[in-house]
């Protein structure tokens, strides 16, 4: 399972989302990749998905949420896959 978290540097919501997703991923031993919207990989992804808001989370390439999820919401999203 591959989790991608789209973030922006200096975004307080993104830092909070990263904390939540790091905990959730550690419980599942999944892979977490951070994609910054200011870097090429992040720009390509945000354009492809027409994302205007960060943080955003993708699981196995599918957009699953925008904004900061609680740890329980993150666990629920991981269990759906």
C-alpha positions, -999 to +999 in steps of 0.1 A: +000+000+000+014+034-010+003+066+007+011+100-008+006+131+012+005+163-008+018+192+013+032+228+011+061+241+031+051+263+059+015+250+059+005+243+096-023+220+084+001+200+064+024+195+094-006+183+114-017+159+086+019+146+083+019+137+120-014+119+117-004+099+086+030+090+100+013+074+130-013+056+108+013+043+084+035+031+111+007+009+124+002-006+090+038-007+079+029+010+047+049+034+026+044+072+031+057+096+005+055+134+010+050+155-022+056+192-018+036+213-042+066+236-048+086+206-062+082+191-097+066+158-085+041+177-064+033+201-092+027+173-117+004+155-093-016+187-083-021+195-120-032+160-129-057+159-100-067+196-103-059+200-066-063+235-052-061+226-015-035+209+006-030+187+025-044+160+003-039+122+007-038+096-020-038+059-013-025+037-041-028+066-065-065+075-057-074+107-040-090+098-007-091+130+012-084+167+014-076+185+046-065+171+079-079+137+089-080+125+125-060+094+133-093+074+134-103+087+099-068+078+086-071+043+100-105+039+084-092+050+050-063+026+053-086-003+062-108+003+032-079-007+009 
